[in-house]
Amino acid sequence: MTSSTPNAVAEAGGLPEMTAIELAERMTRAAGRLSDVIEAEVGLLRAFKIAEVERLQTEKKALAEDYEKLLRGLGACPEAVAEMGDDRRGALRAAAERLARAAEANAVALRAGIEANTRLMSGIARAVQEQRPRSACYHADGRPVEADADRSPVSVSLDQVL
């Protein structure tokens, strides 16, 4: 692919026709915008604003798909990297590194959120179980039945997804 043959990337990655420079600029913008959305999601996860995280998902998915398509196009036409020039390659590298850091922070925040949610649900289940009335039952020989032995498990269901 050369600047004069922009359709090599398009043919390789199912993208619109573009030059190596256009590809670099579009990838840099896509990585930056995806990083912005992921960083916003991390902030919401850390603040436990789970309902607000959901509103970002459609945009995040579309941006990730666009970036992946651009990456496939670049991978199918590696000579485009050489044609980008040092400045554009550097900007693209920096954007990709930011995206990798944002994705890692997102994974950490998601794991922490899942763990916190699990602990919360376990605590709720324990509290419900402890609030169940205890019966004063006796065995046939007059010995009291253990307080916990006569309590059947309680099923609790909460409709929330993290």
Secondary structure, DSSP 8 states (H G I E B T S, - for coil): --TT-THHHHHHHT-----HHHHHHHHHHHHHHHHHHHHHHHHHHHTT-HHHHHTTHHHHHHHHHHHHHHHHHHHH-THHHHHH-HHHHHHHHHHHHHHHHHHHHHHHHHHHHHHHHHHHHHHHHHHHHHHS-----B-TTS-B--TTTT------------
